[in-house]
């Protein structure tokens, strides 16, 4: 099994999922059964859910927490990493998901293929294999070109218990967001997304209607740190990998108003270009 070459402090990126599983939330999962909405118990469950971040300095490589959705508490866990040096390979990683959970995977790379989705049909990150599709993932959408690329994938994980994901060879960064399957069922056939490619600061948020769960992912060229999500939860915030790039992933809970801009700070003397993708996820 290939492993991440870059380490963060004394903890390797490959160990991040295990640490996140230990963090958890204190609120009890409500499951996805029953129609009655008990607002008081729902508020109490969410307020008792303690968010946790896996950090190395200002870098954020993972997070856990929960949010309210249609009268139920939904728990989430995320884990990710970036590889350094530029020619490093992420390889196979362990996902926090167990059978029944939902996975939303963000991938970022330079020199990652051309602009025409779905990338796996042609060349995703310069591979000739349908690596993500073969593992049961469906492409939500992608944005970018040879010098900067971001993609979002999803999967309803069915097993086995130990969940391994083989990351495409040329991906230099990834984040796996897991929604607890006993808390929510997603209407995958109704997923929608919007994309953007621009430059400058702050960063513009793609426009997308709906009040469901939203995931926003950016790939920056050059290295950019998100400093203000304007109401979102920062799941992954990494820069300085590849040839001077960044991947930033944010969660906006159902009912949250999306901002038009997010605050960033540039950590390189190069360009200010970025690509982004925003996805909306309805539930049953």
C-alpha positions in Angstrom: 0.0 0.0 0.0 1.3 3.4 -1.0 1.4 6.0 1.8 1.5 9.8 2.0 5.0 11.2 1.8 4.3 14.4 3.7 3.8 14.5 7.4 2.2 17.1 9.6 4.1 17.5 12.9 4.3 14.1 14.6 1.2 12.8 13.0 1.2 11.3 9.5 -1.6 12.1 7.1 -2.5 8.4 6.9 -3.3 8.5 10.7 -5.8 11.4 10.4 -9.0 9.3 9.9 -8.3 7.3 13.0 -7.8 10.5 15.1 -11.0 11.9 13.7 -13.0 8.8 14.6 -11.9 9.3 18.2 -13.0 12.9 18.3 -16.7 12.3 17.4 -19.7 14.2 18.6 -21.5 14.0 22.0 -24.9 14.2 20.5 -26.7 10.9 19.9 -27.6 10.0 16.3 -31.4 10.2 15.7 -31.5 7.8 12.8 -33.7 8.3 9.8 -36.9 6.7 11.1 -40.1 8.4 12.4 -41.9 11.4 11.1 -42.3 13.5 14.3 -40.0 16.5 14.7 -39.1 17.3 18.4 -37.6 20.7 18.0 -36.5 21.0 21.7 -34.6 17.6 21.7 -33.2 18.5 18.2 -31.8 21.8 19.5 -30.3 20.1 22.5 -28.7 17.3 20.4 -27.0 19.8 18.1 -25.9 22.1 20.9 -24.3 19.1 22.7 -22.3 18.2 19.6 -18.8 19.4 20.1 -17.0 20.3 16.8 -13.4 19.1 16.4 -10.6 20.0 14.0 -7.4 18.1 13.1 -4.8 20.8 12.6 -1.1 21.4 12.1 -0.4 25.0 12.7 -2.9 26.9 10.5 -3.5 23.9 8.3 -6.8 22.0 8.7 -6.7 18.4 7.5 -10.0 17.2 9.0 -13.0 18.0 11.1 -16.0 16.4 12.8 -19.3 17.8 14.1 -23.0 17.8 13.4 -25.8 19.9 12.2 -29.6 20.0 12.1 -31.4 18.9 9.0 -35.2 18.5 8.7 -35.6 17.9 12.4 -32.7 15.4 12.7 -29.1 15.6 13.8 -26.6 14.7 11.1 -23.1 13.8 12.2 -20.1 14.3 9.9 -16.4 13.5 9.8 -13.8 14.6 7.3 -10.2 13.6 6.6 -7.7 14.8 4.0 -4.1 15.5 3.2 -1.8 17.0 0.6 1.3 15.4 -0.8 4.8 17.0 -0.9 7.0 17.1 -3.0 5.4 17.7 -6.3 6.1 14.3 -7.7 4.8 12.5 -4.6 1.8 10.1 -4.8 -1.0 9.9 -2.3 -1.8 6.3 -3.0 -4.4 4.4 -1.0 -6.0 6.0 2.1 -8.4 5.0 4.8 -11.8 6.6 4.8 -13.7 7.3 8.0 -16.8 5.8 6.4 -18.5 2.6 7.5 -21.1 0.7 5.5 -24.2 2.8 5.0 -22.4 6.2 5.2 -22.3 8.8 2.4 -18.9 10.0 1.1 -18.2 13.3 -0.7 -14.7 13.4 -2.0 -12.9 16.5 -3.2 -9.7 16.1 -5.3 -7.3 18.8 -6.4 -4.3 18.8 -8.7 -2.1 20.7 -11.1 -1.6 19.2 -14.5 -4.7 17.1 -13.9 -6.3 16.6 -17.3 -8.4 18.8 -19.6 -11.7 20.5 -18.9 -14.3 18.1 -20.3 -16.2 16.1 -17.7 -16.6 13.4 -16.8 -12.8 13.1 -16.6 -12.7 9.4 -16.0 -14.1 8.7 -19.5 -11.0 10.3 -21.0 -8.1 11.1 -18.6 -8.6 11.9 -14.9 -5.4 13.3 -13.5 -3.5 11.7 -16.4 -4.7 8.2 -15.6 -6.1 5.9 -18.3 -8.1 3.9 -15.7 -11.5 4.7 -14.3 -10.1 4.6 -10.8 -12.9 6.5 -9.0 -15.7 5.0 -11.0 -14.4 1.5 -10.5 -14.6 2.1 -6.7 -18.3 3.0 -6.9 -18.0 6.8 -7.1 -20.1 9.1 -9.3 -18.7 12.4 -10.5 -20.7 15.4 -9.2 -18.7 17.9 -11.3 -15.3 19.3 -12.0 -13.7 22.6 -13.0 -10.3 23.6 -14.3 -7.6 22.6 -16.7 -4.0 21.5 -16.8 -2.6 24.0 -14.3 -5.4 23.8 -11.7 -8.2 21.3 -11.2 -10.9 20.5 -8.6 -13.4 17.6 -8.7 -16.2 16.4 -6.4 -17.3 12.8 -6.2 -19.8 10.9 -4.1 -20.5 7.4 -3.1 -23.0 5.6 -0.8 -20.6 3.2 0.8 -21.7 -0.4 1.1 -18.6 -2.1 2.6 -16.3 -3.8 3.6 -15.9 -2.5 7.2 -12.4 -1.2 6.6 -12.8 1.4 3.9 -9.9 2.1 1.5 -9.9 4.6 -1.3 -7.3 4.5 -4.1 -6.7 8.2 -5.0 -5.9 9.0 -8.6 -2.2 9.2 -9.2 -1.9 12.8 -10.1 -4.1 14.1 -7.4 -2.0 16.1 -5.0 -4.7 16.8 -2.4 -7.9 15.2 -1.2 -10.7 15.6 1.4 -13.2 12.9 2.3 -16.4 14.1 3.9 -18.5 11.4 5.5 -22.2 11.8 6.5 -23.4 9.2 9.0 -25.8 6.9 7.1 -28.0 6.3 10.1 -28.7 10.0 10.3 -29.5 10.8 6.7 -30.4 9.4 3.3 -29.4 11.6 0.3 -31.3 12.0 -3.0 -28.3 11.4 -5.2 -30.3 11.7 -8.4 -31.1 15.4 -7.5 -27.6 16.6 -6.7 -26.8 19.9 -8.5 -23.7 21.9 -8.8 -22.2 25.2 -10.0 -18.7 26.1 -11.1 -16.4 29.1 -11.3 -13.0 30.0 -12.6 -11.5 33.4 -11.7 -8.7 35.3 -10.1 -8.0 37.9 -7.4 -9.1 38.2 -3.8 -11.5 37.7 -2.1 -12.9 34.7 -3.8 -16.3 34.7 -5.5 -18.7 31.9 -4.5 -20.6 30.2 -7.3 -24.3 30.9 -7.5 -26.6 28.0 -6.7 -30.2 27.9 -5.5 -31.7 25.6 -2.9 -31.5 25.4 0.9 -30.0 21.9 1.3 -26.6 20.9 2.4 -23.9 22.6 0.3 -20.2 21.7 -0.1 -17.8 24.3 -1.6 -14.4 23.3 -2.8 -11.6 25.5 -4.3 -8.3 24.8 -5.9 -5.9 27.7 -5.8 -2.9 28.5 -8.0 -1.0 29.7 -6.2 -1.2 28.8 -2.5 -4.2 30.4 -0.7 -5.6 30.0 2.8 -9.3 30.6 3.5 -9.6 33.0 6.4 -13.3 33.7 6.5 -16.0 31.2 5.2 -18.8 33.7 6.0 -20.9 31.1 7.9 -19.5 27.8 6.6 -17.6 25.1 8.4 -14.0 24.8 7.2 -13.3 21.1 6.6 -9.9 21.3 4.8 -7.5 24.2 4.4 -4.1 23.3 3.0 -1.6 25.1 0.9 2.0 25.0 -0.3 1.9 21.6 -1.9 2.4 20.5 -5.5 4.0 23.3 -7.5 2.6 25.9 -5.0 -1.2 25.2 -4.8 -4.0 25.0 -2.3 -7.2 23.0 -1.7 -10.0 24.4 0.5 -13.2 22.6 1.4 -16.2 24.1 3.3 -19.6 22.8 4.5 -22.7 25.0 4.7 -25.4 23.4 6.8 -29.0 23.2 5.4 -30.7 26.6 5.8 -27.5 28.5 5.9 -27.3 31.5 3.6 -24.4 31.3 1.1 -22.1 34.3 1.0 -21.2 36.0 -2.3 -17.5 36.1 -1.3 -15.1 34.3 1.1 -12.0 35.8 2.7 -8.6 34.5 1.7 -4.9 35.3 2.1 -2.4 34.5 -0.6 0.8 32.7 0.6 2.8 32.9 -2.7 4.2 35.4 -5.1 2.6 33.8 -8.1 -0.8 34.1 -9.7 -4.2 34.6 -8.0 -6.1 32.1 -10.2 -8.6 29.7 -8.7 -11.3 27.2 -9.7 -14.2 26.3 -7.6 -17.2 23.9 -7.4 -20.3 24.3 -5.2 -22.7 21.3 -4.8 -26.2 21.1 -3.4 -27.3 17.8 -1.7 -31.0 17.2 -1.0 -32.2 14.5 1.4 -35.2 12.1 1.5 
